[in-house]
Amino acid sequence: MNTSCHHNITPIFCGLRRWRFYQPVTVLFLFTAMLLLGISATKASTTEVIYSFAGDEDGEYADTDVAIDGAGNLYGSTVLGGDFGSGTVWQLAPSGTSWMHTVLYSFTSGTDGGEPYKGVTVDAQGNLYGIHAFTGGDDGSGPGARVAVDPQGNVYGMTPTGGAFGLGTIYQLHPRANGNYTFKVIHTFTGGTDGSSGSAGKMILRNGYFYGAATTGGAFGSGTVFELTPTPTGEWDFRTLYSFRGQPDGVFPYGALLFDRSGNIFGTTYYGGVNGLGAVYQLAPRPTGEWRERVLYSFAGGGDGNSPISQMNFDSVGNLYGTTSEGGLGSGTIFKLTRGQDGSWVESLPHLFQGPPDAAFPYSGMSNRGGSFYGATTHGGDDDEGAIYKFTP
Protein backbone atom coordinates (compact mmCIF):
# COMPACT_ATOMS: atom_id res chain seq x y z
CA MET A 1 0.00 0.00 0.00
CA ASN A 2 1.21 3.52 -0.79
CA THR A 3 1.83 5.05 2.62
CA SER A 4 1.26 8.56 1.26
CA CYS A 5 -2.44 7.68 1.13
CA HIS A 6 -2.93 7.13 4.86
CA HIS A 7 -1.74 8.15 8.28
CA ASN A 8 -2.13 6.61 11.73
CA ILE A 9 -5.69 5.82 10.83
CA THR A 10 -6.36 4.21 7.48
CA PRO A 11 -8.99 6.59 6.07
CA ILE A 12 -9.37 4.30 3.04
CA PHE A 13 -7.96 3.73 0.55
CA CYS A 14 -5.88 4.27 -2.60
CA GLY A 15 -6.58 2.74 -5.96
CA LEU A 16 -9.52 1.27 -7.79
CA ARG A 17 -8.66 -2.37 -8.27
CA ARG A 18 -11.33 -3.95 -10.48
CA TRP A 19 -15.00 -3.84 -11.30
CA ARG A 20 -17.70 -5.81 -12.97
CA PHE A 21 -21.36 -5.41 -13.77
CA TYR A 22 -23.96 -7.57 -12.08
CA GLN A 23 -27.60 -7.80 -13.06
CA PRO A 24 -29.96 -7.96 -10.08
CA VAL A 25 -31.57 -11.32 -9.45
CA THR A 26 -35.05 -10.97 -8.01
CA VAL A 27 -35.73 -13.47 -5.28
CA LEU A 28 -39.37 -14.52 -5.25
CA PHE A 29 -40.93 -15.05 -1.88
CA LEU A 30 -41.90 -18.62 -0.96
CA PHE A 31 -45.39 -18.16 0.39
CA THR A 32 -46.00 -21.91 0.33
CA ALA A 33 -42.97 -22.58 2.53
CA MET A 34 -44.07 -19.86 4.89
CA LEU A 35 -47.54 -21.29 5.24
CA LEU A 36 -46.11 -24.71 5.98
CA LEU A 37 -43.98 -23.15 8.71
CA GLY A 38 -46.95 -21.26 10.12
CA ILE A 39 -45.45 -17.84 9.41
CA SER A 40 -47.57 -14.82 8.52
CA ALA A 41 -46.56 -13.23 5.23
CA THR A 42 -46.59 -9.51 4.54
CA LYS A 43 -47.69 -8.11 1.22
CA ALA A 44 -45.98 -6.43 -1.68
CA SER A 45 -42.37 -6.58 -0.57
CA THR A 46 -39.46 -7.57 -2.78
CA THR A 47 -35.95 -8.73 -1.97
CA GLU A 48 -33.33 -8.89 -4.72
CA VAL A 49 -29.67 -9.82 -4.65
CA ILE A 50 -27.87 -6.94 -6.37
CA TYR A 51 -24.37 -8.38 -6.04
CA SER A 52 -22.90 -11.84 -5.38
CA PHE A 53 -19.31 -12.03 -4.18
CA ALA A 54 -17.20 -14.49 -6.14
CA GLY A 55 -14.45 -15.14 -3.60
CA ASP A 56 -10.71 -14.80 -4.20
CA GLU A 57 -9.78 -11.28 -5.40
CA ASP A 58 -13.45 -10.27 -5.48
CA GLY A 59 -13.89 -10.71 -1.73
CA GLU A 60 -15.95 -13.07 0.42
CA TYR A 61 -17.77 -13.22 3.76
CA ALA A 62 -19.46 -9.83 3.87
CA ASP A 63 -19.98 -9.28 7.59
CA THR A 64 -20.56 -5.58 7.03
CA ASP A 65 -22.98 -2.77 7.50
CA VAL A 66 -23.74 -0.98 4.24
CA ALA A 67 -22.85 2.73 4.11
CA ILE A 68 -24.54 4.94 1.51
CA ASP A 69 -23.24 8.27 0.17
CA GLY A 70 -25.26 11.17 -1.23
CA ALA A 71 -25.08 9.78 -4.77
CA GLY A 72 -26.53 6.42 -3.75
CA ASN A 73 -23.26 4.48 -3.91
CA LEU A 74 -22.96 1.62 -1.43
CA TYR A 75 -19.81 0.85 0.57
CA GLY A 76 -18.71 -1.97 2.83
CA SER A 77 -16.06 -4.58 3.51
CA THR A 78 -15.45 -8.29 3.21
CA VAL A 79 -13.61 -10.17 5.91
CA LEU A 80 -11.80 -12.44 3.44
CA GLY A 81 -10.68 -12.39 -0.17
CA GLY A 82 -9.05 -9.58 -2.10
CA ASP A 83 -5.58 -9.59 -3.63
CA PHE A 84 -4.00 -10.94 -0.43
CA GLY A 85 -6.84 -12.97 1.05
CA SER A 86 -7.19 -10.62 4.02
CA GLY A 87 -10.36 -8.77 3.08
CA THR A 88 -11.48 -5.83 1.00
CA VAL A 89 -13.25 -2.51 0.99
CA TRP A 90 -15.71 -2.27 -1.88
CA GLN A 91 -18.09 0.10 -3.63
CA LEU A 92 -21.31 -0.68 -5.50
CA ALA A 93 -22.33 2.14 -7.83
CA PRO A 94 -25.79 2.23 -9.44
CA SER A 95 -25.64 2.08 -13.24
CA GLY A 96 -29.09 2.03 -14.79
CA THR A 97 -30.74 -1.17 -13.61
CA SER A 98 -27.36 -2.71 -12.71
CA TRP A 99 -24.65 -2.13 -10.11
CA MET A 100 -20.93 -1.71 -10.78
CA HIS A 101 -18.71 -3.39 -8.18
CA THR A 102 -15.25 -1.96 -7.46
CA VAL A 103 -12.69 -3.29 -5.00
CA LEU A 104 -11.30 -0.07 -3.52
CA TYR A 105 -8.67 -1.71 -1.34
CA SER A 106 -7.29 -5.16 -0.54
CA PHE A 107 -5.83 -5.66 2.94
CA THR A 108 -2.45 -7.32 3.30
CA SER A 109 -2.58 -8.30 7.01
CA GLY A 110 0.58 -6.21 7.41
CA THR A 111 0.71 -2.74 8.95
CA ASP A 112 -2.61 -1.94 7.25
CA GLY A 113 -4.44 -4.70 9.13
CA GLY A 114 -6.69 -7.42 7.83
CA GLU A 115 -10.07 -9.15 8.10
CA PRO A 116 -12.18 -6.00 8.50
CA TYR A 117 -15.58 -6.48 10.11
CA LYS A 118 -18.68 -4.27 9.89
CA GLY A 119 -17.61 -1.95 7.09
CA VAL A 120 -16.69 1.70 6.76
CA THR A 121 -18.16 5.12 7.54
CA VAL A 122 -18.73 7.86 4.95
CA ASP A 123 -18.38 11.49 6.05
CA ALA A 124 -20.09 14.51 4.48
CA GLN A 125 -17.22 14.97 2.02
CA GLY A 126 -17.37 11.37 0.83
CA ASN A 127 -14.23 10.21 2.68
CA LEU A 128 -14.25 6.66 4.01
CA TYR A 129 -13.01 5.77 7.51
CA GLY A 130 -12.11 2.39 8.88
CA ILE A 131 -9.16 1.16 10.86
CA HIS A 132 -6.57 2.39 13.36
CA ALA A 133 -3.46 0.34 14.19
CA PHE A 134 -4.17 -0.84 17.74
CA THR A 135 -1.40 -2.11 19.98
CA GLY A 136 -3.55 -4.43 22.11
CA GLY A 137 -2.49 -2.55 25.23
CA ASP A 138 -4.34 0.24 26.99
CA ASP A 139 -5.66 1.52 23.65
CA GLY A 140 -7.72 -1.63 23.01
CA SER A 141 -7.77 -4.48 20.54
CA GLY A 142 -10.02 -6.35 18.12
CA PRO A 143 -12.11 -3.43 16.83
CA GLY A 144 -15.14 -4.82 15.02
CA ALA A 145 -17.49 -1.86 14.77
CA ARG A 146 -17.87 1.04 12.34
CA VAL A 147 -16.54 4.36 13.54
CA ALA A 148 -18.51 7.57 14.03
CA VAL A 149 -17.28 10.95 12.71
CA ASP A 150 -18.35 14.27 14.23
CA PRO A 151 -18.65 17.59 12.30
CA GLN A 152 -15.09 18.55 13.32
CA GLY A 153 -13.64 15.39 11.79
CA ASN A 154 -12.98 13.58 15.07
CA VAL A 155 -13.34 9.82 14.77
CA TYR A 156 -14.88 7.68 17.56
CA GLY A 157 -15.14 3.95 18.01
CA MET A 158 -15.12 1.00 20.39
CA THR A 159 -13.07 -2.12 20.91
CA PRO A 160 -14.38 -5.34 22.50
CA THR A 161 -11.08 -6.27 24.16
CA GLY A 162 -7.87 -4.68 25.34
CA GLY A 163 -7.65 -1.59 27.48
CA ALA A 164 -6.40 -1.36 31.06
CA PHE A 165 -8.79 -4.11 32.21
CA GLY A 166 -8.79 -6.17 29.01
CA LEU A 167 -12.51 -5.53 28.54
CA GLY A 168 -12.53 -2.97 25.76
CA THR A 169 -12.31 0.76 25.23
CA ILE A 170 -13.99 3.77 23.67
CA TYR A 171 -11.53 5.94 21.75
CA GLN A 172 -11.21 9.23 19.86
CA LEU A 173 -8.95 10.10 16.95
CA HIS A 174 -8.42 13.85 16.61
CA PRO A 175 -7.24 15.22 13.22
CA ARG A 176 -4.08 17.32 13.29
CA ALA A 177 -2.94 20.02 10.89
CA ASN A 178 -0.28 17.73 9.36
CA GLY A 179 -2.88 15.15 8.35
CA ASN A 180 -2.11 12.69 11.15
CA TYR A 181 -4.45 11.81 14.00
CA THR A 182 -3.95 11.94 17.76
CA PHE A 183 -5.32 8.87 19.55
CA LYS A 184 -7.00 9.11 22.96
CA VAL A 185 -8.93 6.60 25.08
CA ILE A 186 -12.04 8.36 26.39
CA HIS A 187 -13.41 5.41 28.37
CA THR A 188 -12.01 2.08 29.52
CA PHE A 189 -14.63 -0.57 30.26
CA THR A 190 -14.23 -2.08 33.72
CA GLY A 191 -16.77 -4.90 33.52
CA GLY A 192 -18.74 -3.33 36.37
CA THR A 193 -21.86 -1.23 36.02
CA ASP A 194 -20.41 0.42 32.90
CA GLY A 195 -20.32 -2.89 31.02
CA SER A 196 -17.65 -4.56 28.93
CA SER A 197 -16.93 -5.52 25.33
CA GLY A 198 -17.92 -2.55 23.18
CA SER A 199 -20.61 -3.79 20.81
CA ALA A 200 -20.31 -4.24 17.06
CA GLY A 201 -22.74 -1.37 16.56
CA LYS A 202 -21.59 2.08 15.49
CA MET A 203 -22.04 4.72 18.20
CA ILE A 204 -24.64 7.42 17.54
CA LEU A 205 -23.88 11.14 17.86
CA ARG A 206 -27.07 12.95 18.88
CA ASN A 207 -27.29 16.56 20.11
CA GLY A 208 -23.61 16.51 21.02
CA TYR A 209 -23.83 13.28 23.03
CA PHE A 210 -22.67 9.79 22.06
CA TYR A 211 -24.80 6.70 22.63
CA GLY A 212 -23.83 3.07 22.33
CA ALA A 213 -24.04 -0.42 23.81
CA ALA A 214 -21.65 -2.69 25.66
CA THR A 215 -22.36 -6.32 24.85
CA THR A 216 -21.56 -7.78 28.27
CA GLY A 217 -21.10 -6.61 31.83
CA GLY A 218 -23.32 -4.16 33.62
CA ALA A 219 -25.13 -4.66 36.91
CA PHE A 220 -26.49 -8.05 35.81
CA GLY A 221 -23.77 -9.21 33.40
CA SER A 222 -26.03 -9.00 30.35
CA GLY A 223 -24.83 -5.77 28.73
CA THR A 224 -25.58 -2.07 28.93
CA VAL A 225 -26.68 0.98 26.97
CA PHE A 226 -24.61 4.08 27.74
CA GLU A 227 -24.26 7.81 27.12
CA LEU A 228 -21.06 9.86 26.76
CA THR A 229 -21.24 13.57 27.57
CA PRO A 230 -18.45 16.01 26.57
CA THR A 231 -17.03 18.23 29.32
CA PRO A 232 -15.51 21.74 29.02
CA THR A 233 -12.05 20.28 29.70
CA GLY A 234 -12.19 17.98 26.68
CA GLU A 235 -12.94 14.84 28.70
CA TRP A 236 -16.06 12.69 28.46
CA ASP A 237 -18.41 11.65 31.27
CA PHE A 238 -19.69 8.07 30.97
CA ARG A 239 -23.19 7.20 32.17
CA THR A 240 -24.97 3.85 32.08
CA LEU A 241 -28.54 4.39 30.91
CA TYR A 242 -29.67 0.79 31.34
CA SER A 243 -28.30 -2.59 32.43
CA PHE A 244 -30.00 -5.60 30.87
CA ARG A 245 -31.30 -8.01 33.49
CA GLY A 246 -31.17 -11.35 31.72
CA GLN A 247 -34.02 -13.51 30.45
CA PRO A 248 -36.88 -12.60 29.97
CA ASP A 249 -35.23 -9.20 29.51
CA GLY A 250 -32.69 -8.76 26.73
CA VAL A 251 -29.21 -10.31 26.93
CA PHE A 252 -26.09 -9.22 24.99
CA PRO A 253 -26.81 -6.21 22.72
CA TYR A 254 -24.55 -6.54 19.66
CA GLY A 255 -26.08 -4.09 17.17
CA ALA A 256 -26.23 -0.31 16.97
CA LEU A 257 -28.95 1.80 18.56
CA LEU A 258 -31.80 3.60 16.80
CA PHE A 259 -33.50 6.82 17.96
CA ASP A 260 -37.00 7.92 17.02
CA ARG A 261 -38.10 11.56 16.84
CA SER A 262 -39.29 11.50 20.45
CA GLY A 263 -35.88 10.44 21.74
CA ASN A 264 -36.76 6.80 22.40
CA ILE A 265 -33.99 4.25 21.80
CA PHE A 266 -34.59 0.94 20.00
CA GLY A 267 -32.27 -2.03 19.69
CA THR A 268 -31.88 -5.80 19.59
CA THR A 269 -30.21 -8.37 21.82
CA TYR A 270 -28.71 -11.65 20.67
CA TYR A 271 -30.08 -13.68 23.58
CA GLY A 272 -32.79 -13.10 26.13
CA GLY A 273 -36.43 -12.32 25.69
CA VAL A 274 -39.10 -14.73 26.87
CA ASN A 275 -37.66 -17.61 24.83
CA GLY A 276 -33.97 -16.86 25.28
CA LEU A 277 -33.54 -16.45 21.52
CA GLY A 278 -33.21 -12.69 21.25
CA ALA A 279 -35.36 -9.64 21.71
CA VAL A 280 -36.25 -6.18 20.43
CA TYR A 281 -36.29 -3.54 23.16
CA GLN A 282 -37.18 0.12 23.67
CA LEU A 283 -35.69 2.62 26.13
CA ALA A 284 -37.91 5.63 26.88
CA PRO A 285 -36.51 8.73 28.63
CA ARG A 286 -38.24 9.81 31.81
CA PRO A 287 -38.55 13.43 33.03
CA THR A 288 -36.35 12.49 35.99
CA GLY A 289 -33.47 11.65 33.67
CA GLU A 290 -33.86 7.88 34.07
CA TRP A 291 -34.81 5.49 31.26
CA ARG A 292 -37.63 2.94 31.22
CA GLU A 293 -36.93 -0.29 29.31
CA ARG A 294 -39.50 -2.49 27.62
CA VAL A 295 -39.14 -5.67 25.57
CA LEU A 296 -41.22 -5.13 22.43
CA TYR A 297 -40.80 -8.60 20.94
CA SER A 298 -39.23 -11.92 21.89
CA PHE A 299 -38.10 -14.11 19.02
CA ALA A 300 -39.53 -17.62 19.07
CA GLY A 301 -37.14 -19.69 16.96
CA GLY A 302 -38.29 -22.37 14.56
CA GLY A 303 -39.98 -20.69 11.62
CA ASP A 304 -39.52 -17.35 13.34
CA GLY A 305 -36.15 -15.64 13.31
CA ASN A 306 -33.73 -15.69 16.21
CA SER A 307 -30.39 -14.28 17.36
CA PRO A 308 -30.44 -10.74 15.92
CA ILE A 309 -27.06 -8.98 15.69
CA SER A 310 -28.23 -5.95 13.75
CA GLN A 311 -29.40 -2.43 14.25
CA MET A 312 -32.92 -1.56 13.07
CA ASN A 313 -34.48 1.11 10.85
CA PHE A 314 -37.86 2.79 10.47
CA ASP A 315 -39.83 3.06 7.26
CA SER A 316 -41.73 6.23 6.35
CA VAL A 317 -44.79 5.28 8.44
CA GLY A 318 -42.97 4.19 11.59
CA ASN A 319 -42.69 0.42 11.14
CA LEU A 320 -39.48 -1.13 12.45
CA TYR A 321 -37.32 -3.38 10.26
CA GLY A 322 -34.31 -5.50 11.12
CA THR A 323 -32.66 -8.85 10.49
CA THR A 324 -32.04 -12.02 12.45
CA SER A 325 -28.85 -13.97 11.89
CA GLU A 326 -30.62 -17.33 12.15
CA GLY A 327 -34.08 -18.89 12.01
CA GLY A 328 -36.73 -18.75 9.32
CA LEU A 329 -35.75 -21.35 6.73
CA GLY A 330 -32.40 -21.69 8.52
CA SER A 331 -30.49 -18.78 6.95
CA GLY A 332 -31.96 -15.80 8.81
CA THR A 333 -34.83 -13.38 8.22
CA ILE A 334 -35.92 -9.82 7.61
CA PHE A 335 -38.46 -8.96 10.28
CA LYS A 336 -41.00 -6.15 10.57
CA LEU A 337 -42.61 -4.79 13.74
CA THR A 338 -45.86 -2.86 13.40
CA ARG A 339 -47.19 -0.79 16.29
CA GLY A 340 -50.78 -1.55 17.29
CA GLN A 341 -53.30 0.95 18.62
CA ASP A 342 -52.81 -0.38 22.14
CA GLY A 343 -49.06 0.25 21.99
CA SER A 344 -48.12 -3.38 21.41
CA TRP A 345 -45.95 -4.44 18.46
CA VAL A 346 -46.80 -7.25 16.03
CA GLU A 347 -44.06 -9.11 14.18
CA SER A 348 -44.19 -10.34 10.58
CA LEU A 349 -41.51 -11.71 8.25
CA PRO A 350 -41.29 -10.00 4.85
CA HIS A 351 -38.42 -12.26 3.79
CA LEU A 352 -36.87 -15.57 4.77
CA PHE A 353 -33.35 -15.93 3.40
CA GLN A 354 -33.00 -19.18 1.47
CA GLY A 355 -29.34 -19.44 0.53
CA PRO A 356 -27.89 -19.61 -3.00
CA PRO A 357 -28.80 -17.85 -5.19
CA ASP A 358 -30.60 -15.87 -2.48
CA ALA A 359 -28.58 -14.22 0.28
CA ALA A 360 -27.98 -16.06 3.57
CA PHE A 361 -27.02 -15.24 7.17
CA PRO A 362 -27.34 -11.47 7.68
CA TYR A 363 -24.93 -10.66 10.49
CA SER A 364 -25.55 -6.94 10.03
CA GLY A 365 -28.59 -4.73 9.67
CA MET A 366 -29.93 -2.69 6.77
CA SER A 367 -29.45 0.93 5.67
CA ASN A 368 -32.39 2.95 4.38
CA ARG A 369 -32.38 5.14 1.29
CA GLY A 370 -35.27 6.28 -0.89
CA GLY A 371 -37.74 3.87 0.68
CA SER A 372 -35.57 0.79 0.14
CA PHE A 373 -33.22 -1.00 2.52
CA TYR A 374 -29.76 -2.36 1.65
CA GLY A 375 -27.91 -5.07 3.54
CA ALA A 376 -25.18 -7.71 3.34
CA THR A 377 -24.94 -11.39 4.18
CA THR A 378 -21.92 -13.52 5.00
CA HIS A 379 -23.04 -16.39 2.75
CA GLY A 380 -25.46 -16.92 -0.10
CA GLY A 381 -25.44 -15.33 -3.53
CA ASP A 382 -24.54 -17.22 -6.69
CA ASP A 383 -21.30 -18.67 -5.27
CA ASP A 384 -22.28 -18.81 -1.58
CA GLU A 385 -19.46 -16.33 -0.81
CA GLY A 386 -21.78 -13.57 0.43
CA ALA A 387 -24.19 -11.11 -1.13
CA ILE A 388 -25.54 -7.57 -1.10
CA TYR A 389 -29.32 -7.31 -1.29
CA LYS A 390 -31.99 -4.66 -1.72
CA PHE A 391 -35.25 -4.95 0.19
CA THR A 392 -38.25 -2.81 -0.72
CA PRO A 393 -41.21 -3.00 1.71
Secondary structure, 3 states (H helix, E strand, C coil): CCHHHCCCEECCCCCCCCEEEECCEEECCCHHHHHHHCCCCCCCCEEEEEEECCCHHHCECCCECCEECCCCCEEEEECEECCCCECEEEEEEEECCEEEEEEEEECCCECCECCCCECCEECCCCCEECEECCCCCCCCECCCCCCEECCCCCEEEEECEECCCCECEEEEEEECCCCCEEEEEEEECCCCCCCEEECCCCCEEECCEEEEEEEEECCCCECEEEEEEECCCCCEEEEEEEECCCCCCEECCCCCCEECCCCCEEEEECEECCCCCCEEEEEEECCCCCEEEEEEEECCCCCCEECCCCCCEECCCCCEEEEECEECCCCCEEEEEEECCCCCEEEEEEEECCCCCCEECCCCCEEEECCEEEEEECEECCCCCCEEEEEEC
